[in-house]
Amino acid sequence: MNRDFLESQGLEKETIDAIMAEYGKSIGGTKEQLESVTTEKKKLAEQVESLNSALTETNEKYANFDEQLNNATKELEESKIQNTKFRIANEKGIPLELANRLSGETEEEILADAESLSGFVSKRTTLPLGTTEPKDIDDEDAGLIKMLDNLTNQN
């Protein structure tokens, strides 16, 4: 709304001033509301930008989370299988050096392989050391020593 339009309509100056004053009052309140809404809009836009930035950082941080989780799960399963192999090898009397040679993915499969392998692997027996008695033994002790040797070598 402008003065020229009102004057062209044939209104007097006092009437135009009154109309313009009233119009200014109504616009003043609307302008304040507009400024308030504009300020609020700027604040919200800044918050959205901040949240988008934080979301982008979070996405970058956890981008390969699924891959890391899968790798950790795979390592855990491999450790469980390795532990099972060592436990079963120990139970079946298989040397721990051969525990890695056991095959299978489940305890039953590893146990079956261990049972078949244990038939081929014998426990090492430690042979007794040779006698530490001196060679020059008198005749009285020689019989006792020979009897003792015969008893220890019967295994």
C-alpha positions in Angstrom: 0.0 0.0 0.0 1.3 3.4 -0.8 0.3 7.1 -0.5 0.0 7.8 -4.2 -2.6 5.1 -4.6 -4.7 6.5 -1.7 -4.5 10.0 -3.0 -5.6 8.9 -6.5 -8.7 7.4 -4.8 -9.6 10.9 -3.6 -8.9 10.5 0.1 -7.9 13.5 2.2 -4.4 13.8 3.6 -5.6 13.3 7.2 -7.5 10.1 6.3 -4.4 8.9 4.4 -2.2 9.6 7.4 -4.5 7.8 9.7 -4.7 4.8 7.3 -0.9 4.7 6.9 -0.3 5.0 10.7 -2.7 2.0 11.4 -1.1 0.1 8.5 2.3 0.8 10.0 1.2 -0.6 13.4 0.0 -3.8 11.8 3.2 -4.2 9.7 5.4 -3.4 12.8 4.1 -6.4 14.6 4.4 -8.5 11.5 8.0 -7.3 10.9 9.0 -8.3 14.5 7.4 -11.7 14.0 9.2 -12.1 10.7 12.6 -11.1 12.3 11.9 -13.6 15.1 11.1 -16.4 12.7 14.1 -15.5 10.5 16.4 -15.6 13.6 14.9 -19.0 14.7 15.4 -20.3 11.1 19.1 -19.4 11.2 19.5 -21.1 14.5 17.8 -24.2 13.3 19.9 -24.2 10.1 23.0 -24.1 12.1 21.8 -27.0 14.3 21.0 -29.0 11.2 24.5 -28.3 9.8 26.1 -29.2 13.1 24.1 -32.5 13.3 24.9 -33.4 9.7 28.6 -32.8 10.4 28.4 -35.0 13.5 26.5 -37.7 11.5 29.1 -37.6 8.7 31.9 -38.0 11.3 30.1 -40.9 12.9 29.5 -42.6 9.6 33.2 -42.3 8.7 34.2 -43.6 12.1 32.0 -46.7 11.9 32.3 -47.2 8.1 34.2 -50.5 8.4 32.5 -51.7 11.6 30.8 -54.7 9.9 34.2 -55.8 8.5 35.9 -55.5 11.8 33.1 -57.4 13.5 33.3 -60.2 10.9 37.1 -60.4 11.3 36.8 -60.6 15.1 34.1 -63.3 14.9 36.3 -65.3 12.5 39.3 -65.0 14.8 37.2 -66.1 17.8 35.9 -69.2 15.9 39.5 -70.1 14.8 40.7 -69.7 18.4 37.9 -72.0 19.6 38.8 -74.6 17.0 42.5 -74.4 17.9 41.6 -74.7 21.6 39.5 -77.8 20.9 42.3 -79.4 18.9 44.8 -78.9 21.7 42.3 -80.3 24.3 41.5 -83.3 22.3 45.1 -84.0 21.4 46.0 -83.9 25.1 43.1 -86.2 25.9 44.0 -88.8 23.2 47.7 -88.7 24.0 48.8 -87.1 20.8 51.8 -84.8 21.1 50.9 -81.2 21.2 53.2 -80.6 18.2 50.8 -82.6 16.1 47.6 -80.9 17.4 47.6 -78.5 14.5 47.5 -81.5 12.1 44.1 -82.5 13.4 41.3 -81.6 10.9 37.7 -80.7 11.3 35.5 -77.8 12.1 33.4 -79.3 14.9 34.4 -81.1 18.0 33.0 -84.4 16.7 35.1 -84.1 13.5 38.3 -83.2 15.4 37.7 -86.1 17.8 37.2 -88.6 15.0 40.5 -87.5 13.4 42.3 -87.6 16.7 41.1 -91.1 17.3 42.4 -92.2 13.9 45.7 -90.4 14.4 46.3 -91.7 17.9 46.6 -95.2 16.5 49.7 -94.1 14.5 51.3 -92.1 17.2 52.8 -94.0 20.1 53.8 -92.4 23.3 57.5 -92.1 23.7 58.8 -94.0 26.6 61.9 -92.7 28.3 64.5 -95.4 28.4 66.4 -95.8 31.6 69.9 -94.4 31.7 72.8 -96.8 31.7 74.2 -98.0 35.0 76.3 -95.6 36.9 78.0 -98.3 38.9 81.7 -98.6 38.4 82.9 -101.5 36.1 85.1 -103.2 38.6 82.5 -104.9 40.7 83.4 -107.8 42.9 81.9 -111.2 42.4 79.5 -110.9 45.3 77.8 -107.8 44.0 77.9 -108.8 40.3 75.0 -111.3 40.7 72.8 -108.7 42.4 73.6 -106.0 39.8 72.8 -108.5 36.9 69.5 -109.4 38.6 68.6 -105.7 38.9 69.5 -105.0 35.3 67.3 -107.9 34.2 64.3 -106.5 36.3 64.6 -103.0 34.9 65.0 -104.1 31.2 61.9 -106.3 31.1 59.7 -103.3 30.1 
